[in-house]
Amino acid sequence: MRAEPPHRQDDAARSPPRWLRLASWGGSLAAFALAAWLLQRYVTGLSWREVVAAWAQLPARHIAASVIAAAVSLTMLALFDVLAARTVVGDRVSARLAAFAGAVTQGISNTLGFHAITGAALRYRIYAAVGLGAGDIARIVALAGLGVGLGFAVVIAGALCWQPQITQGWGRWPGMALVLLLLALLGWLARPRTLALGRLTLPLPGAGTAAAQMLIGGVEMLAAISALYVLLPPGAAPPFVDFLPIYVGAVLAGIVSHAPGGLGVFETIMLASFPPEARADLLAAMLCYRLTYNLLPFALASAALAGFEWRLRRSARHHC
């Protein structure tokens, strides 16, 4: 790829118009307010003693399985950064640093929300320490996000072809159409491609890298879903293929709302999808999921970032 002048590398895409940003924030606040109102209605009739009792009955092996699934999900998310960094800057960034940046970014952003802001800021802090400019970091952020999007597409296509109950027997056709679109994308990426995003030129991954992103993304999504599914009450848990679109829809709604970690929005959609008699067990499962999938990775990622900052400052003092 032809090197760009430094001033071009540091140029970011132009900010959206102010009215568009205000409309986005207004829509997010409205979605969050609606979710909070609905959530309050769902939990009003619940006894917290029932939730505590349901929590106490969660099998330890199921909690351990949720922790393992969350670790697999975070590992796959870290691999997106490895592939993105290799595509954008080659050997200028080690795979170890790229994996660290991806794991720390996702571990913190999944809890704080606002991925576009927190993810970019955290990656900038880590990658800038090894001399990458803002342009290259923006490209890595974009390609890592593309990998996550491909993971969503792969899992949705697989679920539709598998025929979840919600599709009422009509899921296979859109599922096959989505599979064909993904195959067409791989064929299109067989030749080197670039994408212009404002003043930012983005080198797209080759077909092999894109196929790896799809595979990694599929594993990541299945692991993330499993982190909650293993905690669901056995008597009320739907088949995995029927639970998959519920989870994906709840995650997407949480992302659109910009609520930290989709908090409130995610829980509301989940509670609305289960019968009232199972909601105490479901709420206990979701609280445990928040601990294994959000809070535990957040604490570990924050500690790792603090250690990274300490090493940077120590190195800077030694060079003074």
C-alpha positions as CSV (number, residue, x, y, z in Angstrom):
1,M,0.0,0.0,0.0
2,R,1.3,3.4,-0.9
3,A,2.4,5.4,2.1
4,E,0.5,8.6,2.8
5,P,1.9,11.9,3.9
6,P,1.8,12.3,7.7
7,H,-0.8,15.1,7.5
8,R,-3.1,12.8,5.5
9,Q,-2.6,10.0,8.0
10,D,-3.6,12.2,10.9
11,D,-6.8,13.5,9.2
12,A,-9.9,11.9,10.6
13,A,-13.2,11.7,8.9
14,R,-15.3,14.9,9.2
15,S,-17.6,15.1,12.2
16,P,-21.3,14.7,11.4
17,P,-23.5,17.8,11.4
18,R,-24.5,19.0,14.8
19,W,-28.2,18.4,14.2
20,L,-27.5,14.8,13.3
21,R,-25.5,14.3,16.5
22,L,-28.2,15.9,18.6
23,A,-30.9,13.8,16.9
24,S,-28.7,10.7,17.6
25,W,-28.4,11.6,21.3
26,G,-32.1,12.4,21.5
27,G,-33.1,9.1,20.0
28,S,-30.7,7.3,22.3
29,L,-32.1,9.0,25.4
30,A,-35.7,8.3,24.2
31,A,-34.8,4.6,23.7
32,F,-33.2,4.4,27.1
33,A,-36.1,6.1,28.8
34,L,-38.6,3.7,27.2
35,A,-36.5,0.7,28.1
36,A,-36.3,2.0,31.7
37,W,-40.0,2.4,31.9
38,L,-40.7,-1.0,30.5
39,L,-38.1,-2.6,32.7
40,Q,-39.7,-1.0,35.8
41,R,-43.1,-2.5,34.8
42,Y,-41.5,-5.9,34.3
43,V,-39.8,-6.1,37.7
44,T,-42.5,-4.4,39.7
45,G,-44.3,-7.7,40.4
46,L,-41.1,-9.5,41.2
47,S,-39.9,-10.3,44.7
48,W,-36.2,-9.7,45.2
49,R,-36.2,-12.6,47.6
50,E,-37.2,-14.8,44.6
51,V,-34.3,-13.3,42.6
52,V,-31.9,-13.9,45.5
53,A,-33.1,-17.5,45.9
54,A,-32.8,-18.0,42.1
55,W,-29.2,-16.7,42.3
56,A,-28.3,-19.1,45.1
57,Q,-29.6,-22.0,43.1
58,L,-27.4,-21.2,40.1
59,P,-25.0,-24.3,39.7
60,A,-21.4,-23.4,40.2
61,R,-20.5,-25.4,37.0
62,H,-22.9,-23.2,35.0
63,I,-21.2,-20.0,36.3
64,A,-17.8,-21.5,35.5
65,A,-19.0,-22.3,32.0
66,S,-20.2,-18.7,31.6
67,V,-16.8,-17.4,32.6
68,I,-15.1,-19.7,30.1
69,A,-17.5,-18.6,27.3
70,A,-16.9,-15.0,28.2
71,A,-13.1,-15.6,28.0
72,V,-13.5,-17.2,24.6
73,S,-15.5,-14.3,23.4
74,L,-12.9,-11.8,24.6
75,T,-10.1,-13.8,23.0
76,M,-11.9,-13.7,19.6
77,L,-12.5,-10.0,19.9
78,A,-8.7,-9.5,20.6
79,L,-8.0,-11.5,17.4
80,F,-9.9,-8.9,15.3
81,D,-7.3,-6.3,16.3
82,V,-4.5,-8.7,15.4
83,L,-5.9,-9.2,11.9
84,A,-6.7,-5.5,11.5
85,A,-3.2,-4.4,12.6
86,R,-1.6,-6.9,10.3
87,T,-3.7,-5.6,7.3
88,V,-3.0,-1.9,8.0
89,V,0.6,-1.7,9.3
90,G,2.1,-5.2,8.8
91,D,4.9,-5.9,11.2
92,R,5.1,-2.4,12.6
93,V,2.9,-3.7,15.5
94,S,3.4,-7.0,17.2
95,A,0.6,-9.5,17.4
96,R,1.0,-9.5,21.1
97,L,0.4,-5.7,21.4
98,A,-2.5,-5.8,19.0
99,A,-4.1,-8.6,21.0
100,F,-3.6,-6.7,24.2
101,A,-5.2,-3.6,22.6
102,G,-8.2,-5.5,21.4
103,A,-8.7,-7.3,24.7
104,V,-8.4,-4.2,26.8
105,T,-10.5,-2.1,24.5
106,Q,-13.3,-4.7,24.3
107,G,-13.2,-5.5,28.0
108,I,-13.7,-1.9,28.9
109,S,-16.0,-0.8,26.1
110,N,-18.4,-3.6,26.6
111,T,-19.1,-2.3,30.0
112,L,-18.9,1.5,29.4
113,G,-20.7,1.5,26.1
114,F,-20.1,4.2,23.5
115,H,-17.8,1.8,21.6
116,A,-17.0,4.4,18.9
117,I,-15.6,6.8,21.5
118,T,-14.2,4.6,24.2
119,G,-12.8,2.0,21.7
120,A,-11.1,4.6,19.6
121,A,-9.6,6.5,22.6
122,L,-8.3,3.3,24.2
123,R,-6.7,2.0,21.0
124,Y,-5.2,5.4,20.3
125,R,-3.5,5.4,23.7
126,I,-2.1,1.9,23.2
127,Y,-1.1,2.1,19.5
128,A,0.3,5.6,19.7
129,A,2.8,4.3,22.3
130,V,4.5,2.4,19.5
131,G,4.4,5.3,17.1
132,L,1.3,4.8,15.0
133,G,-0.5,7.9,13.7
134,A,-4.1,8.7,14.1
135,G,-4.9,7.7,10.5
136,D,-3.5,4.1,10.9
137,I,-5.2,3.7,14.3
138,A,-8.5,4.8,12.7
139,R,-8.0,2.2,10.0
140,I,-7.4,-0.5,12.6
141,V,-10.5,0.6,14.5
142,A,-12.6,0.4,11.3
143,L,-11.3,-3.1,10.3
144,A,-11.8,-4.5,13.8
145,G,-15.4,-3.2,13.7
146,L,-15.8,-4.8,10.3
147,G,-14.8,-8.1,11.8
148,V,-17.5,-7.8,14.5
149,G,-20.1,-6.9,11.9
150,L,-19.1,-10.0,9.8
151,G,-19.5,-12.1,12.9
152,F,-23.0,-10.8,13.4
153,A,-23.8,-11.6,9.8
154,V,-22.4,-15.1,10.0
155,V,-24.4,-16.0,13.1
156,I,-27.6,-14.5,11.8
157,A,-27.2,-16.4,8.5
158,G,-26.6,-19.6,10.3
159,A,-29.5,-19.1,12.6
160,L,-31.9,-18.3,9.8
161,C,-30.8,-21.4,7.8
162,W,-31.3,-23.4,11.0
163,Q,-34.8,-22.2,11.2
164,P,-35.6,-20.6,14.6
165,Q,-39.2,-20.7,15.6
166,I,-39.5,-16.9,15.2
167,T,-39.1,-17.2,11.4
168,Q,-42.2,-19.6,11.2
169,G,-40.6,-21.7,8.5
170,W,-39.5,-18.8,6.3
171,G,-36.0,-18.3,7.6
172,R,-34.1,-20.5,5.2
173,W,-34.5,-18.2,2.2
174,P,-33.2,-15.0,3.7
175,G,-30.5,-17.1,5.5
176,M,-29.3,-18.5,2.2
177,A,-29.4,-15.0,0.6
178,L,-27.2,-13.7,3.4
179,V,-24.8,-16.7,2.9
180,L,-24.6,-15.9,-0.8
181,L,-23.9,-12.2,0.0
182,L,-21.0,-13.2,2.3
183,L,-19.6,-15.5,-0.4
184,A,-19.9,-12.7,-3.0
185,L,-18.0,-10.4,-0.6
186,L,-15.2,-13.0,-0.3
187,G,-15.1,-13.2,-4.1
188,W,-15.0,-9.4,-4.4
189,L,-12.1,-9.2,-1.8
190,A,-10.1,-11.8,-3.8
191,R,-8.4,-8.7,-5.4
192,P,-6.8,-5.9,-3.3
193,R,-9.5,-3.3,-2.5
194,T,-9.5,0.1,-0.8
195,L,-12.4,2.1,0.6
196,A,-12.5,5.9,0.8
197,L,-14.1,7.2,4.0
198,G,-13.9,11.0,3.6
199,R,-10.2,11.8,3.7
200,L,-9.4,8.4,5.2
201,T,-8.3,5.6,2.8
202,L,-9.1,2.2,4.2
203,P,-7.3,-0.9,2.9
204,L,-9.9,-3.7,2.9
205,P,-8.8,-7.2,4.1
206,G,-8.1,-9.9,1.5
207,A,-10.4,-12.8,1.0
208,G,-8.4,-15.0,3.3
209,T,-8.4,-12.4,6.1
210,A,-12.1,-11.7,5.7
211,A,-12.9,-15.4,5.8
212,A,-10.8,-15.6,9.1
213,Q,-12.8,-12.6,10.4
214,M,-16.1,-14.4,9.6
215,L,-14.9,-17.6,11.4
216,I,-13.6,-15.7,14.4
217,G,-16.7,-13.5,14.5
218,G,-19.0,-16.6,14.4
219,V,-17.1,-18.2,17.3
220,E,-17.1,-14.9,19.2
221,M,-20.9,-14.5,18.9
222,L,-21.7,-18.1,19.8
223,A,-19.4,-17.8,22.9
224,A,-21.1,-14.5,23.9
225,I,-24.5,-16.0,23.6
226,S,-23.4,-19.1,25.4
227,A,-22.2,-17.0,28.3
228,L,-25.8,-16.2,29.1
229,Y,-27.5,-19.3,27.8
230,V,-25.8,-21.6,30.2
231,L,-27.2,-19.6,33.1
232,L,-30.8,-19.6,31.9
233,P,-33.4,-21.6,34.0
234,P,-33.6,-25.1,32.3
235,G,-37.3,-25.2,32.4
236,A,-37.9,-21.9,30.6
237,A,-34.8,-21.8,28.3
238,P,-35.8,-22.1,24.6
239,P,-33.7,-24.1,22.2
240,F,-30.4,-22.4,21.5
241,V,-31.3,-21.6,17.9
242,D,-34.5,-19.9,19.2
243,F,-32.6,-18.0,21.8
244,L,-30.0,-16.7,19.3
245,P,-32.2,-14.1,17.6
246,I,-33.5,-12.8,20.9
247,Y,-29.9,-12.3,22.2
248,V,-28.7,-10.7,18.9
249,G,-31.7,-8.3,18.9
250,A,-31.2,-7.3,22.5
251,V,-27.5,-6.6,21.9
252,L,-28.2,-4.5,18.7
253,A,-30.9,-2.6,20.6
254,G,-28.4,-1.9,23.4
255,I,-25.8,-0.7,20.9
256,V,-28.2,1.6,19.2
257,S,-29.4,3.1,22.6
258,H,-25.8,3.9,23.6
259,A,-26.6,2.9,27.1
260,P,-23.5,1.7,29.0
261,G,-23.2,-2.0,28.1
262,G,-26.8,-1.8,26.8
263,L,-27.9,-1.7,30.4
264,G,-31.7,-1.7,30.8
265,V,-32.4,-2.1,27.1
266,F,-30.8,-5.6,27.0
267,E,-32.6,-6.7,30.1
268,T,-36.0,-5.3,28.9
269,I,-35.9,-7.3,25.7
270,M,-34.9,-10.4,27.5
271,L,-37.6,-10.1,30.1
272,A,-40.2,-9.5,27.4
273,S,-39.2,-12.7,25.6
274,F,-39.8,-15.0,28.6
275,P,-43.0,-16.0,30.4
276,P,-43.7,-14.0,33.6
277,E,-43.2,-17.1,35.9
278,A,-39.6,-17.4,34.7
279,R,-38.6,-13.8,35.2
280,A,-37.1,-14.1,38.6
281,D,-34.8,-16.9,37.4
282,L,-34.0,-15.0,34.2
283,L,-33.2,-11.8,36.2
284,A,-30.8,-13.8,38.4
285,A,-29.2,-15.3,35.3
286,M,-28.8,-11.9,33.7
287,L,-27.2,-10.4,36.9
288,C,-24.7,-13.3,36.9
289,Y,-24.1,-12.7,33.2
290,R,-23.4,-9.1,33.8
291,L,-20.8,-10.2,36.3
292,T,-19.1,-12.8,34.2
293,Y,-19.3,-11.1,30.8
294,N,-19.1,-7.4,31.7
295,L,-17.7,-6.7,35.2
296,L,-15.0,-9.3,35.4
297,P,-13.5,-8.5,32.0
298,F,-13.8,-4.8,32.8
299,A,-11.9,-5.2,36.1
300,L,-9.2,-7.3,34.4
301,A,-8.9,-5.0,31.4
302,S,-8.7,-1.9,33.7
303,A,-5.9,-3.5,35.7
304,A,-4.0,-4.5,32.6
305,L,-4.4,-0.9,31.2
306,A,-3.1,0.5,34.5
307,G,-0.1,-1.8,34.3
308,F,0.5,-0.7,30.7
309,E,0.4,3.0,31.8
310,W,2.8,2.3,34.7
311,R,5.3,0.7,32.3
312,L,5.0,3.6,29.9
313,R,5.7,6.2,32.6
314,R,8.6,4.1,34.0
315,S,10.1,3.8,30.6
316,A,9.7,7.6,30.0
317,R,11.5,8.4,33.3
318,H,14.4,6.1,32.4
319,H,14.8,7.9,29.1
320,C,14.9,11.4,30.7
